[in-house]
Amino acid sequence: MDRTVPRTGSEEIELYLRTFYSLLRSTAEVKIQTLEEVHANINSSLHPLARSEQVDTSALIYCSLRLPDCVGQIERVVLGQSTRVFREAGFADVESWQPAAARARRRRGFFDRADTLALYIASRSDIDDVLPLLTAYQIEWNKLHRLLKGEQVRAYLESPAENEEGLAILARGIGMQLDDLDRLRRVWGQGFWGLLRSVSERRKQFRVRLLAGSLNEYRRAVQGWWELAEARVPALQESPVYFVSSNPHSMVNLLSGFALRHESELTTFLDQPNHRDLLAEWHEIETRRLPSSRENFLYYALKKYCDVPEGGDLGRRRDEAEAAIGIARVPAHDGLDIEIQAIEMRALRPEWMDPRLRRPGMQALADSEAYIVNIDYPLGMAAYLVLSHIASRVGSIQGVYLVGKCATLNGVIGDIAIASVVHDEHSQNTYLFGNSLGADSVGDDLVYGTVLDNQKAVSVRGTFLQNPRYMDVFYREGYTVIEMEAGPYLSAVYEMYRPQRHPTNELVDLHGLPFDLGMLHYASDTPLGRGRNLGAGSLSYFGMDPSYGSSLAVLRRIFDLEIERVGRLEQHKVAL
């Protein structure tokens, strides 16, 4: 069949994948050192200096943010899908170990306070992510070890001047750029000097063990995760559902409007020495010198306040307000670090909502029996497993909406990309579909970025599994959006209305679905621009502009459809 995208021809990436999956079939522990050569061969866009003697600081920072902070102490990593899998392999008490979360990757982990890290994995995409992260981290650790093993440097590290002058002395002593070493110091934080001493003392030699790799184990993990939501909200099994994959904060903030009703408390919180910069920004928004949304700013301030001890009472009142309007939060647990929010539409109070959400006929929602199920977007193939399972467990699916981050090849950070073509590297399918969310859905709510519609996206297997040749092939074919979830979700969508498993290596037309389908991605990475990637951290406050703009578009679409659906049902009752 005709293809709309050629094969990338990246045999090195395919070899890398085959190598670590074949190794992980072993029941023994696998040494990461075995993967270093094939890792370097792929010439990853995130690790361009893998073969160089020079430390690739950006790659090391990227890995440090996506692996738990205890990774410097780790020698062994154990991967499993559930507490049962860990228990049957002899790790009966992993959840009594020290919790070990990464700053920029949602994955449940536990550290035994010695040398072992247990990581929960939700799909093979977690393997595609973890193995390259560990390999790149080990390569760069050992480069830094070579630089630090000189007697003079090691002697200096015993009692360094832990300040700017000391950093400059160390940078000169090991031949690194001061800016690079300073970036690393800021990411490693207070443990920087101690971690450097650990680097100087020993080479890193990770060992990895996969406890169970069957698709059945991943499905069982998803089943256990969703059962908790069914126990909390039994009505989901019989109700119409609008499924949303986004984040755990924007939709509930918009629906509850809690921050808007507590503006004075939030601005008082900002009037503290360590928040004066945000208070100044608030004043500029109020006086219209900054075009930022005042509502989005208050949501950001609410998050900041609830994250500190003095915000505990406000956080409890927020939870009570959400429960009062039918928002049930089901926390992440077991193998999936994915929060679920089940939102009862008839319990919503339009007068509380963000004013940008209000639609004509909102009173009809009081007669709705539908729910919005919002989940914190999963990684890669976990999306396929999650949507496939939920679709089989709820009353009916009325709509599927995907909001996620992406890398953009033609835009800038903060832009929103709207695609109607997705090439999926997992299935090798190219999906064509009607995207119910267009530029007019979000344009008025985006202050800093640009809406780019009529885009083409590619769902990749992992962030490290791309190189310049890979991206160039897609870019030449007009693919400008790189992300990880859309393809797996669309494979699940195919199976939700067709009587067979999704195909492979085909052009698949998803027009004419019996439910609504919308997809938005906001750019958090520009891989064609050197140094412009998420290695530096998160989008912070400005990342809320596209995030909230996307959530507003999705919720307005859901409300319009549900108001219309309730109206049709009422007309049918009258006709009877």
ZAVOSE-907568 format. One line per 8 residues: number of its first residue (from 1); their letters; for each residue x, y, z of C-alpha. Coordinates in steps of 0.2 Angstrom, whole numbers. Last residue first. Example, Ala and Ser with C-alpha at 12.3 -4.5 7.8 and 13.67 -1.06 7.14 Angstrom:
REM ZAVOSE-907568
2) sa) 68,-5,36  62,-22,39
//
This chain:
REM ZAVOSE-907568
576) lavkhqel) -211,47,116  -207,63,106  -204,72,123  -192,59,128  -183,60,111  -182,79,113  -174,77,130  -161,65,123
568) rgvreiel) -157,76,109  -155,91,121  -143,80,132  -133,76,117  -132,95,112  -127,100,129  -114,86,129  -106,91,113
560) dfirrlva) -105,109,117  -98,105,135  -85,93,128  -79,106,115  -78,119,128  -68,107,139  -55,103,125  -52,121,120
552) lssgyspd) -50,127,138  -38,113,141  -27,118,126  -26,136,131  -22,130,149  -7,120,143  -2,133,130  -1,147,143
544) mgfyslsg) 4,136,158  21,133,150  25,151,153  24,148,172  37,134,172  41,126,155  52,113,164  70,109,166
536) aglnrgrg) 86,114,157  87,97,148  70,101,141  78,107,124  85,122,116  103,119,117  105,118,99  90,122,89
528) lptdsayh) 84,108,78  78,99,94  65,113,98  57,106,114  42,110,125  30,113,110  11,111,114  2,97,107
520) lmgldfpl) -17,96,103  -28,82,98  -47,80,96  -58,64,92  -77,64,93  -86,47,93  -93,36,80  -77,38,70
512) ghldvlen) -80,43,51  -62,47,47  -49,36,54  -40,31,38  -25,20,40  -11,20,29  -2,3,33  14,-3,41
504) tphrqpry) 4,-13,54  -14,-16,57  -25,-12,72  -33,-28,80  -50,-32,73  -68,-28,74  -66,-9,70  -73,5,81
496) meyvasly) -63,4,97  -49,-5,89  -44,10,78  -45,21,93  -32,10,102  -20,12,88  -24,30,88  -18,31,106
488) pgaemeiv) -2,22,102  1,35,88  -3,50,99  8,45,114  27,49,110  30,66,102  38,74,87  29,87,77
480) tygeryfv) 36,94,61  32,80,48  33,88,31  41,74,21  58,83,22  56,85,41  53,66,43  69,61,34
472) dmyrpnql) 79,75,43  73,69,60  80,52,57  96,59,49  99,70,64  97,56,77  82,49,86  80,36,99
464) ftgrvsva) 86,46,114  68,53,116  60,36,114  48,26,103  43,40,92  26,46,87  27,57,71  16,72,69
456) kqndlvtg) 10,81,53  3,99,55  -12,107,47  -13,119,62  1,129,70  -6,140,84  7,153,89  14,156,107
448) yvlddgvs) 14,170,120  -5,174,123  -14,158,118  -32,159,123  -39,168,107  -31,154,96  -38,139,105  -53,132,96
440) daglsngf) -51,143,81  -34,134,76  -44,118,76  -50,104,88  -61,91,80  -46,83,71  -52,72,57  -41,58,55
432) lytnqshe) -26,50,44  -15,38,53  1,32,46  5,15,53  23,9,57  15,0,72  27,7,85  34,21,74
424) dhvvsaia) 17,29,73  15,42,59  1,54,63  -9,65,51  -22,78,57  -10,88,68  -13,104,78  3,111,85
416) idgivgnl) 3,124,99  18,135,101  26,137,119  43,133,114  46,138,96  40,132,79  47,122,64  54,106,70
408) tackgvly) 43,105,86  46,93,100  30,88,109  20,90,125  3,83,127  -16,85,125  -26,71,118  -45,71,117
400) vgqisgvr) -56,55,115  -75,58,114  -92,50,118  -85,33,124  -98,22,131  -103,13,147  -85,11,154  -74,-4,155
392) saihslvl) -69,-9,137  -64,9,133  -54,10,149  -44,-5,144  -40,0,126  -36,18,132  -24,12,145  -15,-1,135
384) yaamglpy) -12,11,120  -6,25,131  6,14,140  14,12,123  22,29,124  22,37,141  6,42,150  -4,58,150
376) dinviyae) -11,62,168  -28,56,166  -45,65,164  -61,55,164  -76,67,160  -92,59,166  -109,58,158  -126,57,166
368) sdalaqmg) -131,74,161  -147,83,167  -138,97,176  -128,99,161  -143,107,152  -140,123,163  -125,126,152  -136,131,138
360) prrlrpdm) -124,145,130  -106,142,136  -96,147,150  -78,141,150  -69,157,148  -77,163,165  -67,150,174  -80,139,183
352) weprlarm) -89,143,199  -105,150,191  -106,135,180  -107,123,195  -102,105,190  -112,91,198  -121,85,182  -104,83,174
344) eiaqieid) -97,70,186  -78,72,184  -67,56,186  -49,62,188  -35,48,187  -17,51,192  -4,41,182  12,34,189
336) lgdhapvr) 7,17,183  15,1,191  7,2,209  -2,18,212  -7,35,205  -20,44,214  -39,43,211  -46,61,211
328) aigiaaea) -65,62,211  -72,79,205  -91,80,208  -93,98,211  -92,97,230  -77,85,229  -67,99,220  -72,112,234
320) edrrrgld) -66,100,247  -49,97,239  -47,116,237  -51,118,256  -38,105,260  -25,114,249  -29,131,257  -26,123,274
312) ggepvdcy) -9,116,268  -2,132,260  9,136,275  18,120,272  23,124,254  17,116,238  -1,122,240  6,140,238
304) kklayylf) 15,137,222  1,127,214  -11,142,219  1,154,212  1,145,195  -18,145,195  -18,163,199  -7,167,184
296) nerssplr) -18,157,173  -33,167,178  -23,184,176  -20,179,158  -3,186,152  -3,202,141  9,212,153  7,230,155
288) rteiehwe) -12,228,158  -11,236,175  -17,219,183  -4,209,173  10,221,178  4,220,196  5,201,195  22,201,187
280) alldrhnp) 28,212,202  20,199,214  30,185,204  46,194,207  42,196,225  40,178,228  55,174,239  53,190,250
272) qdlfttle) 34,187,253  20,196,245  16,181,234  6,173,249  -4,189,250  -8,188,232  -14,170,234  -25,174,249
264) sehrlafg) -33,189,240  -37,179,224  -46,165,233  -62,164,222  -51,164,206  -40,150,214  -55,139,216  -62,141,198
256) sllnvmsh) -68,123,200  -69,118,182  -53,128,176  -43,122,191  -49,104,188  -44,105,170  -27,113,172  -20,102,186
248) pnssvfyv) -18,83,183  -11,84,165  -18,79,148  -26,63,142  -45,66,141  -59,53,139  -77,59,138  -87,45,146
240) pseqlapv) -105,40,144  -110,30,160  -113,12,165  -95,6,171  -91,24,177  -105,24,189  -94,14,201  -84,29,205
232) raealeww) -71,25,219  -71,6,216  -71,9,197  -56,21,199  -47,8,210  -50,-5,196  -41,6,184  -24,3,191
224) gqvarrye) -26,-16,194  -31,-18,175  -17,-7,169  -4,-18,179  -13,-34,172  -11,-27,154  8,-24,157  10,-42,163
216) nlsgallr) 0,-49,148  12,-40,136  26,-50,144  42,-43,150  44,-49,168  58,-46,180  69,-35,169  87,-34,177
208) vrfqkrre) 99,-20,175  117,-18,180  126,-1,181  145,0,181  149,18,186  168,21,188  174,25,206  182,38,217
200) svsrllgw) 181,54,206  162,51,203  159,49,222  169,65,225  158,74,212  143,68,220  148,76,237  152,92,228
192) fgqgwvrr) 135,93,219  124,87,233  117,104,236  110,105,218  114,92,205  105,103,192  113,119,197  130,111,198
184) lrdlddlq) 128,104,181  125,121,174  140,128,183  151,114,176  145,119,158  148,137,161  165,135,168  171,125,152
176) mgigrali) 180,109,157  198,107,158  199,97,174  209,109,184  202,124,176  184,119,180  189,115,198  197,132,201
168) algeenea) 181,140,193  170,130,204  180,135,220  179,153,215  160,152,213  158,143,230  161,127,238  180,130,241
160) pselyarv) 185,112,240  190,101,255  192,83,249  189,88,231  206,97,230  215,81,234  205,72,220  210,86,208
152) qegkllrh) 228,85,213  229,66,212  221,65,195  205,55,195  193,69,191  194,70,172  193,51,170  178,51,182
144) lknweiqy) 170,64,171  171,53,156  164,38,167  149,48,173  146,53,154  145,35,148  135,30,164  122,43,161
136) atllplvd) 120,39,143  118,21,146  106,23,161  95,35,150  96,24,135  90,9,146  76,19,155  67,26,139
128) didsrsai) 65,11,128  61,1,144  48,13,149  41,12,131  39,-7,134  24,-3,145  20,3,162  37,1,171
120) ylaltdar) 39,2,190  57,5,195  67,-3,209  84,5,213  98,-5,221  114,1,229  111,4,247  97,15,253
112) dffgrrrr) 85,2,246  79,15,233  61,15,226  54,21,210  38,26,202  39,34,185  34,52,180  50,60,172
104) araaapqw) 57,77,175  61,78,193  64,59,195  56,50,210  64,39,222  53,33,237  64,25,251  61,7,253
96) sevdafga) 45,1,260  37,0,243  51,-13,238  46,-25,252  44,-42,243  58,-41,231  61,-60,229  55,-61,211
88) erfvrtsq) 38,-66,216  37,-50,226  43,-38,212  30,-46,200  16,-44,213  21,-26,217  18,-23,199  26,-20,182
80) glvvreiq) 44,-23,186  62,-16,182  77,-19,194  91,-7,193  108,-11,201  123,-1,205  115,15,212  123,28,223
72) gvcdplrl) 124,41,209  106,37,204  100,43,221  93,59,212  80,48,203  83,48,184  75,60,172  83,76,178
64) scyilast) 100,68,179  98,61,161  95,78,153  109,85,164  122,72,158  116,74,140  118,93,141  135,91,149
56) dvqesral) 142,80,135  159,78,144  173,79,131  182,62,127  170,61,112  160,46,107  144,51,116  146,69,111
48) phlssnin) 130,70,101  119,63,115  102,71,113  102,70,94  108,52,96  122,47,85  115,29,84  133,21,86
40) ahveeltq) 136,28,103  122,17,110  128,2,100  145,4,109  138,8,126  126,-6,127  137,-20,135  143,-7,148
32) ikveatsr) 125,-8,154  128,-25,162  113,-36,161  108,-45,177  103,-64,175  86,-70,169  91,-65,151  78,-59,140
24) llsyftrl) 85,-42,144  99,-45,132  88,-48,117  78,-32,121  94,-22,123  102,-27,106  86,-27,96  83,-9,101
16) yleieesg) 101,-4,97  101,-13,80  85,-3,76  93,13,80  108,9,70  98,4,55  91,21,54  84,20,36
8) trpvtrdm) 71,32,40  58,22,31  48,33,20  32,43,25  15,44,16  15,26,11  6,18,-3  0,0,0
//
